């Protein structure tokens, strides 16, 4: 009897949920620009509509579309949609001519930080850097890779490292391009401008999801790394090495230090300290220093043991694969001549110091 009542209650809830979804009834009304990629399937479009908060049940939307013959009838492009739209209204809108907006090509290069990417997007008139910040400071709980991540209070930006470097085409915000005072806009228009940041973030995170394959996840698991550990190591490798071969050997050094942490407790990677000083410290005030000082110390691998709490930049495929395919070695040290780009690897501290002296002599930093 209890089981029947529970099943009835669930069925009633499901029917109400589908009815609200179908009719577009919502307590949170908003307008949003939605980008539909070329050749997107109905299922992919349904997931985009769910992600943007326009529908609750993508399976029912896909079924409705199929039953009434709307499959493969949707256009690609940019559409202005409202949360109060019913299925019929959404479908009609997505079969109409897309809204034409100027586009811009933006290249996110390997090693850029989340803050640098936000500034680049603002300079390119895609979105405000402050709006984009919302989508990397904390987890979005939207993308499949996020299921492998857990919130870490010591992590400065929860999704630093996952803004995949690539060349993207984004829509230009007319308001940003025309120098409109964004903060002075009415709430609905201000919300629409903020939506540009969400669209950009979604495109970048979708790309990360597509690039990281099952085989890469399998290798990651076999090597005993979590996704955050993999991306943190890859970000350090990206910041330390200039070419693919050196990336693999640098990764080997870091992995060796992790495997022999009793002897080598600290990674001693200069870029981690740079990240703490240049991307965390500027946010520190007298009021919040008690909160941020432990975070800065945790990122500086000359002060803290093991890996920093999270990635220090957004690495590309080469750096990620360098960690997954790092060759076995007996190296625990490396140093580089920044003028020639030559990297020297060492098994012992004495050998490492000899290379440091050699580099200093090459660069004319000695008195000899």
PEBEL-V268753 format. One record per backbone hydrogen bond with DSSP energy under -1.0 kcal/mol. CO is the residue of the C=O (numbers start at 1). NH is the residue of the N-H. E is the energy in kcal/mol with one decimal. If there is no record, write none. Layout:
BEGIN
co | nh | e
CO | NH | E
CO | NH | E
END
This chain:
BEGIN
co | nh | e
1 | 5 | -2.4
2 | 6 | -2.5
3 | 7 | -2.6
4 | 8 | -2.5
5 | 9 | -2.5
6 | 10 | -2.3
7 | 11 | -2.4
8 | 12 | -2.6
9 | 13 | -2.4
10 | 14 | -2.5
11 | 15 | -2.5
12 | 16 | -2.3
13 | 17 | -2.6
14 | 18 | -2.5
15 | 19 | -2.4
16 | 20 | -2.7
17 | 21 | -2.1
18 | 22 | -3.0
19 | 23 | -2.2
20 | 24 | -1.5
22 | 87 | -2.4
30 | 83 | -2.5
32 | 81 | -2.8
34 | 79 | -2.6
36 | 77 | -2.5
37 | 40 | -1.4
41 | 45 | -2.5
42 | 46 | -2.6
43 | 47 | -1.9
44 | 48 | -1.9
45 | 49 | -2.5
46 | 50 | -2.2
47 | 51 | -2.7
48 | 52 | -2.0
49 | 54 | -2.9
50 | 53 | -1.9
57 | 61 | -1.9
58 | 62 | -2.4
59 | 63 | -2.3
60 | 64 | -2.9
61 | 65 | -2.5
62 | 66 | -2.1
63 | 67 | -2.8
64 | 68 | -1.9
65 | 70 | -3.2
66 | 69 | -1.2
70 | 73 | -1.7
77 | 36 | -3.1
78 | 99 | -3.0
79 | 34 | -3.2
81 | 32 | -2.9
82 | 85 | -1.7
86 | 90 | -2.6
87 | 91 | -2.7
88 | 92 | -2.3
89 | 93 | -2.3
90 | 94 | -2.4
93 | 96 | -1.1
94 | 75 | -2.6
102 | 172 | -3.4
104 | 170 | -2.7
106 | 168 | -3.2
109 | 112 | -1.7
112 | 314 | -2.0
113 | 117 | -2.2
114 | 118 | -2.3
115 | 119 | -2.1
116 | 120 | -2.2
117 | 121 | -2.4
118 | 122 | -1.9
119 | 123 | -2.6
120 | 124 | -1.5
121 | 126 | -3.0
122 | 125 | -1.7
125 | 173 | -3.4
128 | 132 | -2.2
129 | 133 | -1.9
132 | 135 | -1.7
133 | 136 | -1.7
133 | 137 | -2.0
136 | 159 | -2.5
137 | 158 | -1.7
143 | 146 | -1.4
144 | 147 | -1.3
145 | 148 | -1.6
146 | 149 | -1.7
152 | 155 | -1.9
157 | 160 | -1.3
159 | 162 | -1.7
162 | 164 | -1.3
166 | 108 | -2.8
168 | 106 | -2.9
170 | 104 | -2.8
173 | 177 | -2.6
174 | 178 | -2.3
175 | 180 | -2.6
176 | 179 | -1.2
180 | 182 | -1.3
181 | 184 | -1.1
182 | 185 | -1.7
186 | 190 | -2.9
187 | 191 | -2.5
188 | 192 | -1.6
189 | 193 | -1.9
190 | 194 | -2.1
191 | 195 | -1.3
193 | 196 | -1.4
194 | 198 | -1.1
195 | 199 | -2.3
196 | 200 | -2.2
197 | 201 | -2.7
198 | 202 | -2.7
199 | 203 | -1.9
200 | 204 | -2.0
201 | 205 | -2.8
202 | 206 | -2.5
203 | 207 | -1.6
204 | 208 | -1.8
205 | 209 | -2.4
206 | 210 | -1.8
207 | 211 | -2.2
208 | 212 | -2.2
213 | 217 | -2.1
214 | 218 | -2.6
215 | 219 | -2.4
216 | 220 | -2.5
217 | 221 | -2.5
218 | 222 | -2.4
219 | 223 | -1.9
220 | 225 | -2.3
221 | 224 | -1.2
226 | 230 | -2.5
227 | 231 | -2.6
228 | 232 | -2.3
229 | 233 | -2.5
230 | 234 | -2.6
231 | 235 | -2.1
232 | 236 | -1.9
233 | 237 | -2.6
234 | 238 | -2.7
235 | 239 | -1.9
236 | 240 | -1.4
237 | 241 | -2.4
243 | 247 | -2.2
244 | 248 | -1.6
245 | 249 | -1.5
246 | 250 | -2.9
247 | 251 | -2.4
248 | 252 | -1.7
249 | 253 | -1.9
250 | 254 | -2.2
251 | 255 | -2.6
252 | 256 | -2.5
253 | 257 | -2.1
254 | 258 | -2.0
255 | 259 | -2.4
256 | 260 | -1.6
260 | 264 | -2.8
265 | 306 | -2.8
269 | 272 | -1.3
270 | 274 | -1.8
271 | 275 | -2.2
272 | 276 | -1.9
273 | 277 | -2.4
274 | 278 | -2.7
275 | 279 | -2.3
275 | 280 | -1.0
276 | 281 | -2.4
280 | 283 | -1.9
281 | 284 | -2.2
285 | 289 | -1.2
288 | 291 | -1.3
288 | 292 | -2.2
289 | 293 | -2.7
292 | 296 | -2.8
293 | 297 | -2.5
294 | 298 | -1.9
295 | 299 | -1.7
296 | 300 | -1.5
300 | 303 | -1.7
300 | 304 | -2.5
301 | 268 | -1.6
314 | 111 | -2.3
316 | 320 | -1.9
317 | 321 | -3.0
318 | 322 | -1.9
319 | 323 | -1.4
320 | 324 | -1.9
321 | 325 | -2.4
333 | 346 | -2.2
335 | 344 | -3.4
337 | 341 | -3.2
342 | 337 | -2.5
344 | 335 | -1.9
346 | 332 | -2.5
346 | 333 | -1.8
348 | 352 | -2.0
349 | 353 | -2.6
350 | 354 | -1.9
351 | 355 | -1.9
352 | 356 | -2.1
353 | 357 | -2.2
354 | 358 | -2.2
355 | 359 | -2.6
356 | 360 | -2.3
357 | 361 | -2.2
358 | 362 | -2.4
359 | 363 | -2.2
360 | 365 | -3.5
361 | 364 | -1.1
END
